[in-house]
Amino acid sequence: MSIVGWIVIGLLAGGVARWIVKDDRSGCIYTMVVGVLGALIGGALMNAVDSTGVDEFSLRSILVAAIGAVLLLLVLQAIAGRGASRRR
């Protein structure tokens, strides 16, 4: 898949993941980075269960990337939540 394909999947998956998790950060680049990292995470998880990961531009690839992005955002929120409670 080309760089443009990764960017488009990243934007779509990041947008879906931010909508699901209710992430309040904004920005096109942030959304794209979350989506692309989610695609890497989701693809690695799918490869671990003997299935294909994110390999072409399709609805399945967007869903796999969105699942990975949701996991990433939940982990980031858990880390940020722990840090805020330690400061008190």
Residue frames relative to the residue before (quaternion, step in Angstrom):
aa qw qx qy qz dx dy dz
M 1.0000 0.0000 0.0000 0.0000 0.00 0.00 0.00
S 0.4738 -0.6944 0.4715 0.2663 3.56 -1.04 0.79
I 0.6883 -0.4578 0.3645 0.4287 3.53 -1.34 0.19
V 0.6366 0.5265 -0.3302 0.4567 3.59 0.98 -0.81
G 0.6300 0.5335 -0.3252 0.4612 3.59 1.04 -0.75
W 0.6510 0.5025 -0.3089 0.4777 3.59 0.98 -0.85
I 0.6476 0.5148 -0.3242 0.4588 3.60 1.00 -0.80
V 0.6700 0.4910 -0.3033 0.4669 3.59 0.90 -0.90
I 0.6584 0.4813 -0.3108 0.4881 3.60 0.91 -0.86
G 0.6335 0.5383 -0.3267 0.4496 3.59 1.01 -0.77
L 0.6661 0.4947 -0.3043 0.4680 3.57 0.93 -0.85
L 0.6769 0.4869 -0.2936 0.4675 3.59 0.90 -0.92
A 0.7015 0.4607 -0.2724 0.4705 3.58 0.80 -1.01
G 0.6483 0.5150 -0.3187 0.4614 3.60 0.97 -0.79
G 0.6439 0.5187 -0.3159 0.4653 3.57 1.02 -0.77
V 0.6515 0.4997 -0.3067 0.4815 3.56 0.97 -0.87
A 0.6743 0.4992 -0.2984 0.4549 3.59 0.87 -0.93
R 0.6572 0.4963 -0.3174 0.4702 3.61 0.94 -0.82
W 0.6355 0.5196 -0.3251 0.4694 3.59 1.08 -0.68
I 0.6617 0.5034 -0.3045 0.4649 3.60 0.97 -0.85
V 0.7482 0.4039 -0.2108 0.4824 3.59 0.83 -1.02
K 0.3319 -0.7533 0.4900 0.2869 3.61 1.25 -0.37
D 0.1732 0.7948 -0.5492 0.1913 3.55 0.91 1.01
D 0.2990 -0.8049 0.4923 0.1429 3.58 -0.72 1.04
R 0.4785 0.6393 -0.4659 0.3811 3.61 1.20 0.03
S 0.1933 -0.7917 0.5696 0.1063 3.55 -1.10 0.61
G 0.4985 0.6549 -0.4914 0.2847 3.50 -1.30 0.31
C 0.5186 -0.6669 0.4577 0.2772 3.49 -0.99 0.93
I 0.6732 0.4912 -0.3035 0.4619 3.59 0.90 -0.87
Y 0.6234 0.5315 -0.3348 0.4657 3.60 0.99 -0.80
T 0.6596 0.5083 -0.3026 0.4637 3.57 0.92 -0.93
M 0.6652 0.5046 -0.3002 0.4614 3.57 0.94 -0.90
V 0.6603 0.5031 -0.3138 0.4609 3.60 0.91 -0.87
V 0.6305 0.5173 -0.3292 0.4760 3.60 0.98 -0.81
G 0.6811 0.4978 -0.2886 0.4528 3.59 0.92 -0.88
V 0.6711 0.4835 -0.3031 0.4732 3.59 0.92 -0.86
L 0.6502 0.4835 -0.3195 0.4913 3.60 0.97 -0.79
G 0.6213 0.5327 -0.3280 0.4718 3.56 1.10 -0.70
A 0.6261 0.5259 -0.3341 0.4688 3.58 1.05 -0.72
L 0.6500 0.5022 -0.3173 0.4739 3.58 1.00 -0.78
I 0.6678 0.4898 -0.2974 0.4751 3.59 0.95 -0.88
G 0.6833 0.4858 -0.2819 0.4665 3.58 0.86 -0.97
G 0.6484 0.5170 -0.3124 0.4634 3.58 1.02 -0.79
A 0.6466 0.5087 -0.3156 0.4728 3.57 1.02 -0.79
L 0.6546 0.5030 -0.3139 0.4691 3.59 0.99 -0.81
M 0.6616 0.4956 -0.3100 0.4696 3.59 0.98 -0.80
N 0.6376 0.5106 -0.3278 0.4746 3.60 1.04 -0.70
A 0.6246 0.5544 -0.3346 0.4364 3.58 1.11 -0.65
V 0.7289 0.3733 -0.2320 0.5249 3.59 1.15 -0.54
D 0.5652 -0.6556 0.3471 0.3609 3.58 1.21 0.67
S 0.5498 0.5422 -0.4380 0.4603 3.54 0.88 0.96
T 0.5665 -0.5893 0.4295 0.3838 3.56 -1.18 0.33
G 0.4190 -0.7139 0.5120 0.2293 3.53 -1.07 0.77
V 0.7379 -0.2959 0.2823 0.5369 3.55 -0.84 -1.01
D 0.1191 0.8390 -0.5169 0.1213 3.56 -0.21 1.26
E 0.7920 0.0923 -0.0647 0.6000 3.59 1.17 -0.31
F 0.5746 -0.5786 0.4415 0.3744 3.56 -1.25 0.27
S 0.3123 0.7247 -0.5538 0.2656 3.55 -0.35 1.29
L 0.6736 -0.4767 0.3669 0.4295 3.55 -1.28 0.20
R 0.6201 0.5499 -0.3332 0.4495 3.59 1.05 -0.78
S 0.6556 0.5091 -0.3091 0.4642 3.58 0.95 -0.84
I 0.6440 0.5089 -0.3221 0.4718 3.58 1.00 -0.79
L 0.6594 0.5054 -0.3096 0.4625 3.60 0.97 -0.81
V 0.6401 0.5090 -0.3221 0.4769 3.59 0.98 -0.83
A 0.6646 0.4934 -0.3006 0.4739 3.58 0.94 -0.88
A 0.6474 0.5159 -0.3238 0.4582 3.61 0.99 -0.78
I 0.6313 0.5192 -0.3367 0.4675 3.60 0.99 -0.75
G 0.6593 0.4953 -0.3022 0.4781 3.57 0.96 -0.85
A 0.6586 0.5044 -0.3093 0.4650 3.59 1.01 -0.79
V 0.6117 0.5303 -0.3493 0.4718 3.61 1.06 -0.70
L 0.6442 0.5112 -0.3197 0.4705 3.59 0.94 -0.86
L 0.6452 0.5230 -0.3149 0.4594 3.58 0.95 -0.88
L 0.6859 0.4821 -0.2911 0.4609 3.60 0.85 -0.92
L 0.6376 0.5191 -0.3330 0.4617 3.59 1.02 -0.72
V 0.6421 0.5031 -0.3213 0.4810 3.58 1.01 -0.78
L 0.6560 0.5051 -0.3165 0.4630 3.60 0.94 -0.83
Q 0.6523 0.4952 -0.3188 0.4772 3.59 1.00 -0.74
A 0.6359 0.5214 -0.3344 0.4603 3.61 1.00 -0.73
I 0.6558 0.4961 -0.3109 0.4766 3.58 0.97 -0.81
A 0.6698 0.4872 -0.2991 0.4739 3.59 0.91 -0.87
G 0.6409 0.5273 -0.3269 0.4521 3.60 1.02 -0.71
R 0.6489 0.5128 -0.3122 0.4674 3.56 1.02 -0.79
G 0.6602 0.5167 -0.3090 0.4491 3.56 0.97 -0.83
A 0.6552 0.5112 -0.3160 0.4578 3.58 1.01 -0.77
S 0.6753 0.4887 -0.3107 0.4567 3.62 0.99 -0.69
R 0.6156 0.5494 -0.3490 0.4443 3.61 1.13 -0.49
R 0.6428 0.5522 -0.3191 0.4243 3.56 1.10 -0.70
R 0.6239 0.5740 -0.3422 0.4052 3.59 1.11 -0.53
